[in-house]
Amino acid sequence: MAEQKSQETHSITLKTCDDVLFEVETNVAKEMKTIQSFMEESQDIATIPLANVMSQHLAMIIEYCKKHVSQEETEDAKEKFDDEFAKELSGEDMKDLFLAANYLNIKSLIDLLARSLADYIKNKSVEFVREFFNVENDFEPEEEARLREENAWAFENIDEN
């Protein structure tokens, strides 16, 4: 039992792409499947570099993972935390966190952020979604007008912003 306890309190250092170091308990770090794989492959590694994760986002991810590994939290409390966590994010933070969660392979956070992003762009104009996700419009104006006419139902009840 003492061996298990020492493993739970053992920590690992994560280094973000903006060179900030985070010391994270291994049980929290293992919520990040990319980190878990790294730890399993390299037992003696002291610091794991995260080339695609900024410090401000890793701090939020660690907060999320700590809540989700906590044995003291009920499932209802975790769901309430998730709702509040997602509600406090800006559109840009949602996108950036989604990319970081995907890189770190945190399925529950990916799912939460995908739902939040879907809600964020729901009933928005095509132009808004293109701009938000930085997608170039590759349709000629005539072709886009024809498609909008043929699929007018898809453009009903859309916010223009």
Secondary structure as GFF3:
##gff-version 3
##sequence-region A 1 161
A	DSSP	alpha_helix	2	9	.	.	.	ID=ss1
A	DSSP	beta_strand	11	16	.	.	.	ID=ss2
A	DSSP	beta_strand	21	25	.	.	.	ID=ss3
A	DSSP	alpha_helix	26	29	.	.	.	ID=ss4
A	DSSP	alpha_helix	33	41	.	.	.	ID=ss5
A	DSSP	beta_strand	47	50	.	.	.	ID=ss6
A	DSSP	alpha_helix	55	69	.	.	.	ID=ss7
A	DSSP	alpha_helix	75	87	.	.	.	ID=ss8
A	DSSP	alpha_helix	91	104	.	.	.	ID=ss9
A	DSSP	alpha_helix	107	121	.	.	.	ID=ss10
A	DSSP	alpha_helix	126	132	.	.	.	ID=ss11
A	DSSP	alpha_helix	141	150	.	.	.	ID=ss12
A	DSSP	three_ten_helix	152	155	.	.	.	ID=ss13
###
